[in-house]
Amino acid sequence: MAGRVLYEVWEAWTPPSGGGPYRKQQWKRVTWMGVSGKLDGNGFTKDLLGWECKEIIPPVHSEQSVQQTPNKFSVLAERGDKDGSTPLHFAVSVEDRSFINICWFPFYRTINVPICDLLEVKQSVAFQPDITGSFPIHIAASMGVLNAISILLEKCHDCGGLPDAKGRTFLHVAVEKKRCNVVKFACRNTKLSWMLNMQDSDGNTALHLAIQAGDLGIFGWLMGNQQVCLNLANKNGLTPLDLAESKIPPQFSYKWTARNLMYETLKCAKAEHGNIRRDRFEKDYTFQADVENESERMTKLAQAAIVGSVLIATVTFAAAFTLPGGYRQDDSGTPTLAGSYTFHAFVIAMAFAYVYSSLATFGLIYSAMPFMDMSVRRMYFRGSLQLIACSLRTLAVSFALAVYTVVAPVDRWTALVVCLTASVVMGFGHANVLQTLALAWKLLARMGYRLSAMLLARIIMQLALAYWSYIPIFGLPAYLKSRSIGEHQP
């Protein structure tokens, strides 16, 4: 109904340039192209594509000719705008979220994308590129519209392998745009396994592009599919392993970055290097270290981090003389809560936090000195960052223990809530562990439990280094208390 009203209004409209009835129809044709793809209120596009419009072609002189050459607005489905974009290009670039009306926002009006209506009229529009060489399926992949891709592959089976101007399939585009949902769909759909190793104009496969993008999630889905070949070389002779190695900067970097994990995973999966001389590879494709910039950058980072380490050391030093519960006035300043398990655990936690932060401060001072060797400065800086993280975790433990020691005798539930809240700080800072666990799970299909066990061993080692101090914090007071109880027993 909305489309009919708009059409009747348009019939009375005259374009600014004039030009007669045929000129008017040309203006209508160009404008309807965008409207049919961008708007779809109450089935507007479906109504529009079904209307008969004999005026859209030049007038004919014979009534019989008019009857033999009926035309419809369906011809608009294959018309492009100045960029060559058809209504289908516009339609697939919009996510169909009509289910939101039912699930979450029943009064929110969404756009019902008319992809099926356009394909029912003209399936050939799925094979019509714009001026950049991108087909509708490439547009859908770049925007992550999985519903549009499913419809296109269902109704036009051959459009999945269409290459754009750069020789990329929709999977290449999805990887470059970091559309993990599209890559996941392609990797889990066995009917699309034939395209997982297709190469673009530069010889890059989807795995090459995933390494270039540095997206660990997409890399994991591709590595987990056994149909993905790990040793295909691009036109530069680089395999995925070569490309992953070339993306690792030689200067200071965090060991658990996505690119480092990609390189280590490919090595564990026994991926091979390409047929390229290693001296040329290091000269042409690896990062060249810039010592001056790296030294300046490390100095600035160390100066920023040292502020935090000094603050932690100050807090822990002050807490040693303001113990929870106060002191006994009649017993030479003995702590009131001395002898309780939680109090002893608190004191040990504060001691660890002070030692960690003090060592981190010394390490950051050394790493900020420009006259020291860069390898030594990197070692100090990495170690200092780990020490700062450990000091924050032990400081959170000491806070929870102090509150529990004072509040638990009065209100145990409040004390437990405080401890649970502080545990968030204790477990924070391990996003890389979650990424590695997800990667290990995806690689089970290709490498089995061997590679997953290697990744799990790295995770356990990292967690052990981060939380080893919790053993003496909670274990030593328990041991001392049990020993004192044993000594008092007859």
C-alpha positions in Angstrom: 0.0 0.0 0.0 2.9 2.4 0.9 4.5 1.6 -2.5 1.2 2.3 -4.4 0.8 5.7 -2.7 4.4 6.6 -3.5 4.0 5.5 -7.1 0.9 7.7 -7.6 2.7 10.7 -6.1 5.6 10.0 -8.4 3.4 9.9 -11.5 2.6 13.6 -10.9 6.2 14.6 -10.4 8.3 16.3 -13.1 12.1 16.1 -13.0 13.9 19.4 -12.8 15.5 19.0 -16.2 12.2 18.3 -18.0 12.8 16.4 -21.2 9.4 14.9 -21.9 7.7 11.7 -20.8 10.6 9.4 -21.8 13.1 11.6 -19.9 10.7 11.5 -16.9 10.7 7.7 -17.0 14.5 7.6 -17.1 14.6 9.7 -13.9 12.1 7.3 -12.4 14.2 4.3 -13.3 17.3 5.7 -11.7 15.6 6.7 -8.5 13.6 3.5 -8.1 16.8 1.5 -8.2 17.9 3.0 -4.8 14.5 2.9 -3.3 13.8 -0.7 -4.1 17.0 -1.8 -2.4 17.1 0.6 0.5 13.5 0.6 1.7 11.0 -2.2 2.2 8.1 -1.0 4.3 5.3 -3.5 4.4 6.4 -5.4 1.3 7.1 -2.3 -0.8 9.8 -3.9 -2.9 7.7 -7.0 -3.6 4.8 -4.8 -4.8 7.1 -2.7 -6.9 8.6 -5.6 -8.7 5.2 -6.9 -9.6 3.8 -3.7 -11.2 3.4 -3.5 -14.9 4.8 -0.4 -16.4 4.8 -0.2 -20.2 5.9 3.5 -20.0 9.4 2.5 -18.8 10.4 1.7 -22.4 10.2 4.1 -25.3 6.7 4.4 -26.7 5.7 2.0 -29.4 3.3 2.8 -32.2 1.4 -0.5 -32.4 -1.1 -1.7 -29.8 0.0 -5.3 -30.7 3.6 -4.4 -30.0 2.6 -3.1 -26.6 0.9 -6.4 -25.8 3.9 -8.4 -27.0 6.5 -6.4 -25.1 5.0 -6.1 -21.6 7.6 -4.8 -19.1 7.6 -4.7 -15.4 9.4 -2.8 -12.7 11.4 -6.1 -12.4 13.9 -4.6 -14.9 14.9 -2.2 -12.1 16.4 -5.2 -10.2 19.3 -5.4 -12.6 19.9 -1.6 -13.0 22.9 -0.1 -11.3 23.5 3.4 -10.0 26.5 5.5 -10.8 28.7 3.1 -8.8 27.2 0.1 -10.5 25.4 -1.0 -7.3 22.2 -2.9 -8.0 19.3 -3.0 -5.5 20.7 -6.4 -4.4 24.0 -4.8 -3.5 22.1 -2.4 -1.2 19.9 -5.2 0.3 22.7 -7.6 1.2 24.6 -4.8 3.0 21.9 -4.5 5.6 21.5 -7.1 8.4 17.9 -8.4 8.6 17.0 -8.1 12.3 13.3 -8.5 12.1 13.5 -11.1 14.9 14.3 -8.3 17.3 10.6 -7.3 17.0 9.6 -10.6 18.6 12.4 -11.3 21.1 13.6 -8.0 22.6 11.9 -4.9 21.2 8.4 -5.7 20.1 7.7 -2.0 19.4 10.9 -1.3 17.5 10.4 -1.1 13.7 13.2 -2.7 11.7 13.8 -3.0 8.0 12.8 -6.2 6.4 15.5 -6.7 3.7 14.0 -7.9 0.4 16.8 -10.2 -0.7 14.5 -13.2 -1.6 12.1 -11.0 -3.5 14.9 -9.6 -5.7 16.4 -13.0 -6.4 13.0 -14.5 -7.3 12.6 -11.9 -10.0 16.1 -11.8 -11.4 18.6 -14.4 -10.2 21.2 -13.0 -12.6 21.6 -10.0 -10.3 23.6 -12.2 -8.0 26.2 -12.4 -10.7 26.3 -8.7 -11.5 29.3 -6.8 -10.1 29.6 -3.1 -9.3 32.3 -0.9 -10.9 34.9 -2.1 -8.4 34.2 -5.7 -9.3 32.5 -6.7 -6.1 29.5 -9.0 -6.4 26.6 -8.9 -3.9 28.1 -11.9 -2.0 31.3 -9.9 -1.5 29.3 -7.0 -0.1 27.5 -9.3 2.3 30.8 -10.8 3.5 32.4 -7.5 4.1 29.5 -6.4 6.3 29.2 -9.8 8.0 25.6 -10.4 6.9 25.5 -14.1 7.2 21.8 -14.4 6.4 22.3 -12.8 3.0 25.2 -15.1 2.3 23.1 -18.2 3.1 20.3 -17.0 0.9 22.6 -16.3 -2.0 24.3 -19.7 -1.8 21.0 -21.4 -1.5 19.4 -19.8 -4.5 22.5 -19.2 -6.6 24.9 -22.1 -5.9 27.7 -20.9 -8.2 28.0 -17.4 -6.8 30.2 -18.6 -3.9 33.3 -18.9 -6.0 32.9 -15.5 -7.8 36.2 -13.5 -7.7 36.2 -9.8 -7.4 38.6 -7.5 -9.2 41.4 -8.6 -6.9 40.6 -12.3 -7.4 39.1 -12.6 -3.9 36.2 -14.8 -3.0 33.7 -13.9 -0.3 35.8 -15.8 2.2 38.9 -13.7 1.5 36.8 -10.5 2.0 35.4 -11.8 5.2 38.8 -12.6 6.6 40.2 -9.2 5.6 37.2 -7.4 7.2 37.6 -9.7 10.3 34.0 -11.1 10.0 34.5 -14.1 12.2 30.8 -15.3 11.8 31.2 -15.6 8.1 34.5 -17.5 8.4 33.0 -19.8 11.0 30.1 -20.5 8.6 32.4 -21.3 5.7 34.7 -23.6 7.8 31.8 -25.5 9.3 29.9 -25.9 6.0 31.3 -29.0 4.2 29.8 -27.9 0.9 32.2 -24.9 0.9 35.4 -26.9 1.7 36.4 -26.5 -2.0 37.0 -22.8 -1.6 39.1 -22.8 1.7 42.4 -23.0 -0.3 41.5 -20.7 -3.2 44.1 -18.0 -3.9 43.5 -14.4 -4.8 45.5 -12.4 -7.4 48.5 -12.2 -5.1 48.3 -15.9 -4.3 47.1 -15.5 -0.8 44.8 -18.0 0.7 42.3 -17.2 3.5 44.9 -18.4 6.0 47.5 -15.9 4.6 45.0 -13.1 5.1 44.1 -14.2 8.6 47.7 -14.0 9.6 48.1 -10.6 8.0 45.0 -9.4 9.8 46.3 -10.8 13.1 42.8 -12.1 14.1 43.4 -15.1 16.4 39.7 -16.2 16.3 39.6 -16.4 12.5 43.0 -18.1 12.4 41.7 -20.7 14.8 38.7 -21.6 12.7 40.8 -22.0 9.6 43.5 -24.0 11.4 40.9 -26.2 12.9 39.6 -27.3 9.5 41.6 -30.2 8.2 40.8 -29.2 4.6 42.9 -26.0 4.9 46.4 -26.5 3.5 49.2 -25.1 5.6 52.0 -25.0 3.0 50.6 -23.1 0.0 52.9 -20.3 -1.0 51.7 -16.9 -2.4 53.3 -15.1 -5.3 56.1 -13.9 -3.1 56.9 -17.5 -2.2 55.7 -17.1 1.4 53.8 -19.8 3.2 51.6 -19.1 6.2 54.6 -19.9 8.5 56.8 -17.5 6.6 54.2 -14.8 6.8 53.6 -15.4 10.5 57.3 -15.1 11.2 57.6 -11.9 9.2 54.8 -10.2 11.2 56.7 -10.6 14.5 58.5 -7.4 15.4 62.2 -7.9 16.4 62.0 -5.2 19.1 60.3 -5.5 22.4 56.9 -7.2 22.3 54.6 -9.2 24.5 55.2 -13.0 24.1 51.5 -13.9 24.2 50.4 -11.6 21.3 48.1 -13.1 18.6 50.9 -13.1 16.0 53.3 -14.9 18.3 50.6 -17.5 19.1 50.0 -18.0 15.3 53.6 -18.6 14.7 54.0 -21.0 17.5 50.9 -22.9 16.5 52.0 -23.2 12.9 55.3 -24.6 14.1 53.6 -27.1 16.4 51.4 -28.1 13.4 54.5 -28.9 11.4 53.9 -26.2 8.8 56.8 -25.7 6.4 58.7 -22.7 5.1 58.6 -21.7 1.5 61.4 -22.1 -1.1 63.0 -18.8 -0.4 66.5 -18.0 0.8 66.6 -17.2 4.4 68.9 -14.2 4.0 66.6 -12.7 1.4 63.6 -13.4 3.6 65.1 -11.6 6.6 66.2 -8.7 4.4 62.9 -8.2 2.4 60.1 -9.5 4.7 61.1 -9.2 8.3 61.0 -6.0 10.4 64.3 -4.3 10.8 65.0 -3.2 14.4 65.0 0.5 15.0 67.2 0.7 18.2 66.8 4.4 18.7 63.0 4.4 18.5 62.7 1.3 20.6 65.0 2.7 23.3 62.9 5.9 23.5 59.7 4.0 23.6 60.9 1.7 26.3 62.1 4.6 28.4 58.6 6.2 28.2 56.9 3.0 29.1 59.2 2.4 32.0 58.6 5.9 33.4 54.8 5.4 33.2 54.9 1.9 34.8 57.2 3.0 37.6 54.6 5.3 39.0 52.3 2.3 39.6 54.9 0.2 41.2 56.0 3.0 43.6 52.3 3.6 44.6 51.9 -0.1 45.4 55.1 -0.2 47.4 53.9 2.9 49.4 50.5 1.3 50.1 52.0 -1.9 51.3 54.6 -0.2 53.4 51.9 1.9 55.1 49.7 -1.1 55.7 52.4 -2.8 57.7 52.0 -0.2 60.4 48.2 0.1 60.3 47.2 -3.5 60.9 43.5 -4.4 61.0 42.1 -4.5 64.5 44.7 -2.2 65.9 47.2 -2.9 68.7 46.9 -3.9 72.4 47.8 -1.0 74.6 48.9 -3.2 77.5 51.2 -5.6 75.7 53.9 -3.5 74.0 52.0 -2.9 70.8 51.1 -6.5 70.0 48.4 -6.7 67.2 45.0 -7.4 68.6 44.2 -10.1 66.0 47.5 -11.8 66.2 47.2 -15.6 66.3 44.2 -15.8 63.8 44.7 -17.6 60.5 43.4 -14.7 58.3 45.6 -12.2 60.1 48.8 -14.2 59.4 47.7 -14.7 55.8 47.2 -10.9 55.5 50.7 -10.2 56.8 52.3 -12.6 54.4 50.3 -11.2 51.5 51.4 -7.7 52.3 55.0 -8.8 52.5 54.8 -10.4 49.0 53.1 -7.3 47.6 55.9 -5.1 48.9 58.6 -7.3 47.6 57.0 -7.6 44.2 56.5 -3.9 43.8 60.0 -3.1 45.1 61.6 -5.5 42.7 59.5 -4.1 39.9 60.6 -0.5 40.7 64.3 -1.5 40.6 63.7 -3.3 37.3 61.9 -0.4 35.7 64.7 2.0 36.8 67.3 -0.2 35.0 65.1 -0.6 31.9 64.7 3.2 31.6 68.5 3.7 31.4 69.4 4.4 27.7 73.1 3.6 28.1 72.4 -0.1 29.0 72.2 -2.9 26.5 68.8 -3.3 24.8 68.6 -7.0 25.5 69.2 -6.4 29.2 66.6 -3.6 29.3 64.0 -5.9 27.6 64.7 -8.5 30.2 64.2 -6.1 33.1 61.1 -4.6 31.5 59.3 -7.9 30.9 60.2 -9.1 34.4 59.0 -5.8 35.9 55.6 -6.0 34.2 55.1 -9.5 35.5 56.1 -8.4 39.0 53.7 -5.4 39.0 50.8 -7.8 38.0 51.7 -10.2 40.8 51.9 -7.3 43.3 48.4 -6.2 42.4 47.0 -9.7 42.8 48.6 -10.1 46.2 47.5 -6.7 47.2 43.9 -7.7 46.3 44.3 -10.8 48.4 45.6 -8.8 51.4 42.6 -6.4 51.1 40.1 -9.3 51.1 41.9 -10.9 54.1 41.9 -7.7 56.1 38.2 -7.0 55.5 37.4 -10.6 56.3 39.4 -10.6 59.5 37.6 -7.5 60.8 34.1 -8.0 59.5 33.6 -11.8 59.6 33.1 -12.0 63.4 30.2 -9.5 63.0 28.7 -10.3 59.6 30.1 -13.3 57.8 28.0 -12.8 54.6 29.3 -9.3 54.0 32.8 -10.5 54.5 32.3 -13.2 51.9 30.8 -10.7 49.4 33.9 -8.5 49.8 36.2 -11.5 49.2 34.3 -12.5 46.0 34.5 -9.0 44.7 38.2 -8.8 45.3 38.6 -12.1 43.5 37.8 -10.3 40.3 41.1 -8.4 40.6 42.9 -11.6 41.4 41.8 -13.3 38.2 42.0 -10.2 35.9 44.6 -9.9 33.2 44.4 -13.3 31.6 42.5 -12.6 28.3 45.4 -14.3 26.5 44.7 -17.5 28.5 41.1 -17.5 27.3 42.3 -16.9 23.7 44.8 -19.8 23.9 42.1 -22.1 25.4 39.8 -21.3 22.6 42.5 -21.9 20.0 43.4 -25.2 21.6 39.8 -26.3 21.5 39.5 -25.5 17.8 42.8 -27.3 16.9 41.6 -30.7 18.4 40.2 -31.7 15.0 43.5 -31.2 13.2 46.2 -32.0 15.7 44.3 -34.0 18.4 45.3 -33.8 22.0 49.1 -33.5 21.3 49.0 -29.9 20.2 46.3 -29.0 22.7 48.4 -30.4 25.5 51.3 -28.3 24.5 49.2 -25.2 24.6 47.7 -26.2 27.9 51.2 -26.7 29.3 52.0 -23.1 28.4 48.8 -21.9 30.1 49.6 -23.9 33.2 53.1 -22.5 33.3 51.9 -18.9 33.0 49.2 -19.4 35.7 51.8 -21.0 38.0 54.1 -18.0 37.6 51.3 -15.6 38.3 49.8 -17.4 41.4 52.6 -19.4 43.0 52.7 -16.9 45.9 49.2 -17.9 46.9 50.6 -21.2 48.1 52.7 -19.7 50.9 50.1 -17.0 51.6 47.4 -19.5 52.5 49.5 -22.6 53.2 52.1 -21.2 55.6 49.6 -19.9 58.2 47.6 -23.1 58.0 50.8 -25.1 58.6 51.9 -22.9 61.5 48.5 -23.0 63.1 48.3 -26.8 62.9 51.8 -27.1 64.3 51.0 -24.9 67.3 47.9 -26.9 67.9 49.9 -30.1 67.8 52.4 -28.7 70.3 49.7 -27.9 72.8 48.1 -31.3 72.7 49.3 -33.7 75.4 
